[in-house]
Amino acid sequence: MCLYLQADFGFNEHHQNELINYMRFAHSKRALRLKTIDSCFQDLKDSRLMEETYTVDEVSDMLDGLQVLVRGEVEMELINTAHTNALLLQQLFSQAEKFYLRLQTDISELENRELLEQVAEFEKTDFKANSKVNQESSKPKLAPLNEGGVSELLQKEISRLQEDNDKLKARLRTLESQAMSTLDEKSKAERALKDLQKSQGDQQSAIHAQEITTLEGTVAEMQADFEKTLNANIASQKDLQDSLVSAKHDLLRVQEQLSLAEKELEKKFQQTASYRNMKEILTKKNEQIKDLRKRLQRYILEPVSQRYH
């Protein structure tokens, strides 16, 4: 029986026994519910079927009452089965979470006809034949998962972590060795650099002194050139200022001469005959315009009745 289960379902002996216990429990509940349904029919026979003939209404009434009773029993059985399965899953999930496991279910496999037929075949043959053999090992509750697959899984996980720890330690030793080698090379390089600096110290000091002297001479020459350029710029700026002042004076003289020439020209133009005649004509025209404006104003203000008298 155990070999058959292990081949079909892949369970170990402990889980096989748990499956047998659950199927025995489901079988007893199913048998009890069937007995209850049988009693419903028997009660109907004993209480209602007392006469030889019945009307259609009486038969219909008896069947309706029987339907209500059977429906209630079947519905109660289905509800209890669903709730029982939920409690069973709750126990399994609770034990799995204690070991930080995540169980997964495939709802579609619950309607797999092939698997359902295997379970039915097991119930017909091996389950009934070996129920007495496994009765002593059955328990009312699921045993804690402290043996078998979970312990083996934890042991494998511990072994894997230990192996990773050993690898990390080996890697750490390698890195420490490389770090020590790098430090030795750094120390050697620092000593070689100090020796080289010490041997070249005097030569570099002389070179630096010569470079400083050269730079000082260059700076002095640049300063002298800058002072010469600055003095030349100052003199040039002074000449430019003098030229600008002289140009301003010349401009003022020219502007004054132009103003005098314009005044003289205007005076001469006013003394000509053409200018006088034009002035007289403009004066007459202005007087005519004033007279016309006065007449137009009177014409506008004068009533219409007085215009035709």
Contacts in CASP RR format, 6 or more apart in sequence:
PFRMAT RR
TARGET T0000
AUTHOR 0000-0000-0000
METHOD contacts of the structure
MODEL  1
MCLYLQADFGFNEHHQNELINYMRFAHSKRALRLKTIDSCFQDLKDSRLM
EETYTVDEVSDMLDGLQVLVRGEVEMELINTAHTNALLLQQLFSQAEKFY
LRLQTDISELENRELLEQVAEFEKTDFKANSKVNQESSKPKLAPLNEGGV
SELLQKEISRLQEDNDKLKARLRTLESQAMSTLDEKSKAERALKDLQKSQ
GDQQSAIHAQEITTLEGTVAEMQADFEKTLNANIASQKDLQDSLVSAKHD
LLRVQEQLSLAEKELEKKFQQTASYRNMKEILTKKNEQIKDLRKRLQRYI
LEPVSQRYH
1 126 0 8 1.000
1 129 0 8 1.000
1 130 0 8 1.000
1 133 0 8 1.000
2 13 0 8 1.000
2 16 0 8 1.000
4 122 0 8 1.000
4 126 0 8 1.000
5 11 0 8 1.000
5 16 0 8 1.000
5 19 0 8 1.000
5 122 0 8 1.000
5 126 0 8 1.000
6 12 0 8 1.000
6 16 0 8 1.000
8 118 0 8 1.000
8 122 0 8 1.000
9 16 0 8 1.000
9 19 0 8 1.000
9 118 0 8 1.000
11 19 0 8 1.000
12 148 0 8 1.000
12 149 0 8 1.000
14 143 0 8 1.000
14 147 0 8 1.000
14 148 0 8 1.000
17 134 0 8 1.000
17 137 0 8 1.000
17 138 0 8 1.000
18 142 0 8 1.000
18 143 0 8 1.000
20 127 0 8 1.000
20 130 0 8 1.000
20 131 0 8 1.000
20 134 0 8 1.000
20 138 0 8 1.000
21 134 0 8 1.000
21 138 0 8 1.000
21 139 0 8 1.000
22 88 0 8 1.000
23 123 0 8 1.000
23 127 0 8 1.000
24 127 0 8 1.000
24 131 0 8 1.000
24 138 0 8 1.000
26 81 0 8 1.000
26 84 0 8 1.000
27 123 0 8 1.000
29 77 0 8 1.000
29 80 0 8 1.000
29 81 0 8 1.000
29 84 0 8 1.000
30 77 0 8 1.000
33 73 0 8 1.000
33 74 0 8 1.000
33 76 0 8 1.000
33 77 0 8 1.000
36 73 0 8 1.000
37 70 0 8 1.000
37 73 0 8 1.000
37 74 0 8 1.000
40 66 0 8 1.000
40 69 0 8 1.000
40 70 0 8 1.000
40 73 0 8 1.000
41 66 0 8 1.000
44 62 0 8 1.000
44 66 0 8 1.000
48 62 0 8 1.000
54 62 0 8 1.000
89 105 0 8 1.000
91 141 0 8 1.000
91 142 0 8 1.000
92 103 0 8 1.000
92 142 0 8 1.000
93 103 0 8 1.000
95 142 0 8 1.000
95 144 0 8 1.000
95 145 0 8 1.000
96 102 0 8 1.000
96 103 0 8 1.000
96 145 0 8 1.000
98 145 0 8 1.000
99 145 0 8 1.000
99 150 0 8 1.000
99 153 0 8 1.000
99 154 0 8 1.000
101 150 0 8 1.000
109 115 0 8 1.000
269 275 0 8 1.000
299 307 0 8 1.000
END
